[in-house]
Structure formats: structure tokens, C-alpha cells
Amino acid sequence: MSTAESGEIFEYRDQSGRRRILYEYMGRIYDVTRYFTENPIVPETPPSTSSQLKVETVDLQISQNRSAHRTDRYEVEELILRRGQEFKIGLTLNRPFKEGEDVITIELRTGTHPLTTKRTLVLVDSVNEFEPKEWGYKVETSDGNGVTLLIKSAANSIVGDYQLDILTHVTKDGAKQDDYRKGLDTTVYFLFNAWCKDDQVYMEKDDEKEEYVLNDLGNIWYGTSRYLGNMHWNFGQFDDIVFKCVMYLFKENISAENRGNSAVVSRVMSAAVNMQNEDGVLEGRWDGEYADGAKPTSWQGSVAILEQFFKDKKTVKYGQCWVFSGVLTTVLRCLGIPVRSVTNFSSAHDTDRSVTIDECVDENDDMIDELNGDSVWNFHVWNDCWMSRPDLPLGYGGWQAVDATPQETSDGIYQTGPASLNAIKQGLTYLPHDTPFVFAEVNADRVYWRCTRRYGDWDMTKIRTTKTSIGKNMSTKSVGYSYRHDVTDQYKYPEGSNEERVAVRRAIQYGDRPEIVDDEVMSEDVAVELVNKDVLMLGKDFDIEVTLRNTSGAERNVTLTVNTQVCYYTGVRAARIKKDRQYVALTSGESKTVKFHVTVAEYLEKLVEQSQFKVFLLGKVEETNQIIAEQDDFRLETPDLEMKVAPGNTAKVGQPFKVLMSFKNPLAKTLTGCLFMTEGPGLARPRTEKFRDITPGEEVHHEVSFSPLKSGTRVILAEFDCHQFENVLGQLEVQVQA
């Protein structure tokens, strides 16, 4: 809040998350957001006098400073610095600097109405010693009319764009006189600093900072808990248009005084990335209808999305969870916050804050869609960002979960996190932000209910609780390598351990249905396992195998019902393939494997994107009334896209070279709507090329030309897409000569 003549100025975020500036005068409130946006406060220049200490030129030493601050890879030309770290500027004065008489002050302004009380107006004076959370400078050299200043920003500085002026005055007999202001027609940017021990986002290990802040390529995992796939992703946080777009989003969505708080920034940016909030970057769609936009599977990176959004400030169509996560990784790394994309397999979506997932079946062993508001996604991708959490009790800093995919509202906005991974692991779901929702995603119990219609309502009887089916193989890219790093143990204790059960009970008791806590130990003597031993390829028949083992000393007769369905990766059923029922007799100690066969003809025309299936197994042991309830998710593998540099070609800066791509159509049908998509940082901007129809079983060869912009190790990302399937992916590493 600040005073404007006889009125008051207020700045806040409205319900849609947009920054607003209000002016209150004589009891009436006026929205002056547009005025201050179009007319930022600019200080007046004092009148010129002959005795002033004037600054004739300013050398921001951009190249040296950017190299020292690890910002030299950004493709924009301005000075980009990391807060809490020293930098140098050189001044040429109109006369020699007189220490003790001449005073130099550096003024930095950010936001539309800078104020010292909000730390958006910074006056940097000479100091004897630098302090962690204070600005200051020292005169490093003074030679004739030249002065070099060593400046240190505060480790908790506001992040973003600043205008920089140099102020001077002369002191005589304790009186200040001959004020002078040198305004610079340039912008200086400050980012979060993972290399500064006093910054909120400080990371200790150098290789982790290199990975989670500076790496502009990555891997995102997808598929099912049994069949994990990974796609390459071009984060592209150093791209010039990406940087400008991120700064635009940053300023549009976060009030200036909150731009230095990594918890606020990560939370608000998770909202800014999705269109459910006003003017978001990306619109999500999960129904397979993408005619007026791009298929979510067609994106290979964030660059094309942010460039398209920044061009006309209109929401880009369409994305799904891994796309939202990839874009949020780009945004936060661009701002200097360490962040990683994380995939959770068998990821629960709890809609009623019970911290359990309810599955309802009727008397015919069919799922009741109208009662199954909760769901289990085959996989879901979100982000972890690294920071201290001074707003939480000691010990809950470190990795924090944030999610840009619009699933549920939080404080009236589609945003999630930051939620402390340690709080999630301990079941402390009362700690902010959105910890109950994330806990359920990774560690909810699955409760099965038998439901029958009675007098227009449903009579529900709990038949089984499974405690180990949610949250599997949580995956992120390894530090420095492309292989998978499992982070499940960072989110929860080992399944079935005492610590894990205590965390679940604690989380449920803080939820909206604490009475649902289930500690019962069920008596079971028939063990059942759904088995898929081999990789299942698209275009082939496959078997669903169920292994039963009788551990009792008597005969057991089991009724098994298997529902096989095609589903979207969110777990939503798209079509039923078939329903099979078998009766299995087991002698004492006997094991049997029962197979359920599925043919290509039964599933091919019903497939939806990513070729995902769900198997729901329900059974009953006649002698003991033991209830069997299991689920399994799997996908059919697509072929890889083979890539190589064309014979006789060499990758050199500024010279075109050719890359050959090939794969074989796995289907006995013609592929239509064929596209090849390629991109690579330092090699080429994202591009899409249409391709002809591909006949059944045909081996395809396609040639693409690249003209490298930068030398060194470069990576080309490629994807083939068609109407029949997607996720035919390829990656090629090339050494570009200078």
C-alpha cells in the first residue's frame, strides 16, 4: 500500500490470479491497473550544474558478468544476473572520483510503482562488508575518471526485470548538493540463485544444479507401472522468445513484491500455465478431439508452445499432463528455480478429500461409472521444485510438489502446491499447499464397494481394500544421465511397512472421511496375480494371464470375471473389449495360470491415443467368501524411430547436413494423417512436415535437413504421428564442428 497524494494505492491478485492495482480516494475505489501499466513511474532528472559528478558512460560488463552468473546461454542480449551474487560495472565520470566527498548510489526499480517498503525500489550504497540479505557495493578500482564498482544484490531480492540508474551527489560540510542522475536505456534481469547459500533455492551439489537449472533437454516417463516408456523433451529455457514469454507471464501474474518468494512463484506459475485460469498458456483436453488444435502427443518440447502463446497471447490447444509439466519445468528453470518433471504411475485422483479411492461395482461385476467419481490415472506427470520453506516447521524444505495440470481447484484457482515431499511422506496433510491431494495421488488406499439399487438410492457394502496399488515407480531423469531415477521412496515409506501405514492413517484422519480408516487384516488363502510377462506390441494378439495359488490345506473353487477395456491414460474407459468368466478348481497347494486371449480384431478399431488398456479382475472363493479384486494397466508398444546422419554428411555451424529417419508400419492397415516432427536446441526450431499415407507393413525412410547454429554436442528430437497411433520417437546426438 502506498500514498498517492491524498489517496491510497493497493495491489493484489484477483480470483483469477491476475494482478490488480486499485486507487482509493474519498471512499471510492478505482481500478488503475491499466494506467500504471501504461504509465510506469519514471524519476525526474535533476537540473544540470557545473559542479556535478556526472556519469558519462556505464559499462555493464555484460559478457563477463553473465559468464560468472551462468546466464551466458540465454539468447537475449541484456544483462541477466543471479541474486545474492557479486557483479561489476564500470563508470566513466566527468572528473576523478573524490572519496569522502563524492557519493554514488545505484538505483534499481521494478514493478509499475516502485517502493522501498516493498523492496521494489532499491538504493544501493557503499558498504565496508557485504551482508547476505542486503544490497551494497564497494569501489574496486578508481583510476582517473574511471571507477569500477563491485555490487552485491541481496539473496532475497525481488526477481525479474529492473531499470537501473546511477545517482551521484556531492557532500560539503555535511550538506547534500549537486544531485545527478544517469538513466540507462536498458533492462537488467535478476533470477533466483541455486548457487547462493543464502538464497531460498540453494542446492549444495553442483551436478544437481547443472541438471535441474541449466539442462535444457530432458526425459519424461509415461505408460503404465508395468510398461514404462520415456519421451525426450526440449525444455529450451534459454531460447530468446521463451525468455521473453516467461518474463511476460511472470509480470502479468505475480505482484512485484511477491516475485522473490519461490513458494509463491511456483504456485502462481502452476496456475499461469493452464487456461482454466484467465489467459493461461495451455488448454488441456482428454477426449481425443483435437481438430482445432494440436494433439498433445505431437509436442516434443516447450519452445513451440511458448512461442505460439507469446505471439498473440492466446491459449495454445492442446496439452495433457506431461505437456503441462514440461512447460512448467521450462518456466521455473528459466527463472532459476531448480525443478524436475516427475511421473507417478497408478496415480490416484481423489475428488472428495477422503484420501481414498472408491471403486463401485454392481451385482454383475461391472463398474458403475456414475458412482466412480474418483479415478486412477495410468500415469500422471507433475513437477518437484527445490526450495526452503520458512513458512513450514523445520525439516519440510527441499523438494516440493507442484502441478500445472488442471484437476481440482485450490483457493478457487486451478493450481497445486508447493507441497513438501517430506510432509507427504509423513501423512501431514494439514500442511500447505494441497498436501492431501498429492498424498492421495501417491499413497491412497483403494476401497471396493458392492452397490445395489434400493428405493432410488444405492446400498453400498465394502467388499475389499487394497493398500499397495497406488503410486508406483515414480520416475524422473537421473542427474547427468538419461536413464530413469526412481523417487518413490522420497514420497512414501515402503508399502506395507509400519511407517507407511501410520502415514496413511494419519492422512485419512485429517481428511473429510476419517471413519474410513481400514486396519483390518483379511483372511486370504488364495493368492492372485495378474501377469503380463512379455512386451506387448501394437498390431499383435496378446494374452492376459492370471495366476492363482491355493495356500490352504483344502480344495478351493474360484469364480473369476475379467473385464478388458480400452482406456485413456487418465483411467477413463473408452470402450469395452470383452468380458470373460471362468471357474477354477484348485487342490490343496496347487497353482494354476488362466489365460484370457485378446485378438487384434477385437481391439484395433477401438484404440484411443497411447494404446492403453485396463484389466479389471473380480472373483470370489466359494468355500471362504474371500473376495478377489485386482486391476492392471498396460499399453501396447509402438516401434522406435531409427535415426542417423546421412552418409557423406558432416555437422558444421552454418552448413546444412541431412538426417535419415526410418521405421516400419506395424499394422495390417494403411496409416493416414502422417506427420514427422523435429526440433533441437542450437540446431533447429520446432517444425512439422506432412507425409504421405503409409501402406500396411511398409518400411518408411524420411530425410530432414538441419543447419546448426551452435557448435558442440547437440541433440535432435524426432517424432512420427498418424491417425492410427502416436509416440514413435527418436533421438540422435550429433557433434557439431565450429
HELIX and SHEET records of a PDB file:
HELIX    1   1 THR A   33  GLU A   38  1                                   6    
HELIX    2   2 ILE A   62  ALA A   68  1                                   7    
HELIX    3   3 THR A  116  LYS A  118  5                                   3    
HELIX    4   4 ASP A  206  LYS A  209  1                                   4    
HELIX    5   5 GLU A  210  LEU A  214  3                                   5    
HELIX    6   6 ASP A  240  ASN A  253  1                                  14    
HELIX    7   7 ALA A  256  ASN A  258  5                                   3    
HELIX    8   8 SER A  262  ALA A  272  1                                  11    
HELIX    9   9 PRO A  296  SER A  298  5                                   3    
HELIX   10  10 VAL A  303  ASP A  312  1                                  10    
HELIX   11  11 CYS A  321  LEU A  335  1                                  15    
HELIX   12  12 ASP A  369  LEU A  371  5                                   3    
HELIX   13  13 LEU A  421  GLN A  426  1                                   6    
HELIX   14  14 THR A  435  ASN A  443  1                                   9    
HELIX   15  15 THR A  488  TYR A  491  1                                   4    
HELIX   16  16 ASN A  498  GLN A  509  1                                  12    
HELIX   17  17 PRO A  514  ILE A  516  5                                   3    
HELIX   18  18 VAL A  600  TYR A  603  1                                   4    
HELIX   19  19 LEU A  604  LYS A  606  5                                   3    
HELIX   20  20 GLU A  609  SER A  611  5                                   3    
SHEET    1   A 4 SER A   2  ALA A   4  0                                        
SHEET    2   A 4 GLY A   7  ARG A  13 -1                                        
SHEET    3   A 4 ARG A  19  TYR A  25 -1                                        
SHEET    4   A 4 ARG A  28  ASP A  31 -1                                        
SHEET    1   B 4 VAL A  55  ASP A  59  0                                        
SHEET    2   B 4 GLU A  86  LEU A  93 -1                                        
SHEET    3   B 4 GLY A 146  LYS A 152 -1                                        
SHEET    4   B 4 GLY A 136  ASP A 143 -1                                        
SHEET    1   C 5 LEU A  79  ARG A  82  0                                        
SHEET    2   C 5 ALA A 175  LEU A 191  1                                        
SHEET    3   C 5 GLY A 160  LYS A 172 -1                                        
SHEET    4   C 5 ASP A 102  ARG A 109 -1                                        
SHEET    5   C 5 LEU A 121  VAL A 124 -1                                        
SHEET    1   D 2 LEU A 217  GLY A 223  0                                        
SHEET    2   D 2 LEU A 228  ASN A 234 -1                                        
SHEET    1   E 2 LEU A 282  GLY A 284  0                                        
SHEET    2   E 2 VAL A 316  GLY A 319  1                                        
SHEET    1   F 6 THR A 416  SER A 420  0                                        
SHEET    2   F 6 GLY A 398  ASP A 403 -1                                        
SHEET    3   F 6 SER A 375  MET A 387 -1                                        
SHEET    4   F 6 VAL A 339  HIS A 349 -1                                        
SHEET    5   F 6 LYS A 472  LYS A 477 -1                                        
SHEET    6   F 6 ARG A 484  ASP A 486 -1                                        
SHEET    1   G 3 THR A 356  VAL A 361  0                                        
SHEET    2   G 3 ASP A 445  ARG A 454  1                                        
SHEET    3   G 3 ASP A 457  THR A 466 -1                                        
SHEET    1   H 3 VAL A 526  VAL A 531  0                                        
SHEET    2   H 3 PHE A 542  ASN A 550 -1                                        
SHEET    3   H 3 SER A 591  VAL A 598 -1                                        
SHEET    1   I 4 ARG A 573  LEU A 586  0                                        
SHEET    2   I 4 ARG A 556  CYS A 567 -1                                        
SHEET    3   I 4 GLN A 612  VAL A 621 -1                                        
SHEET    4   I 4 ILE A 627  ARG A 635 -1                                        
SHEET    1   J 3 GLU A 642  VAL A 645  0                                        
SHEET    2   J 3 PHE A 657  LYS A 664 -1                                        
SHEET    3   J 3 GLU A 699  PHE A 706 -1                                        
SHEET    1   K 4 ALA A 684  PHE A 691  0                                        
SHEET    2   K 4 CYS A 674  GLY A 680 -1                                        
SHEET    3   K 4 GLY A 712  ASP A 721 -1                                        
SHEET    4   K 4 VAL A 728  VAL A 736 -1                                        
END                                                                             
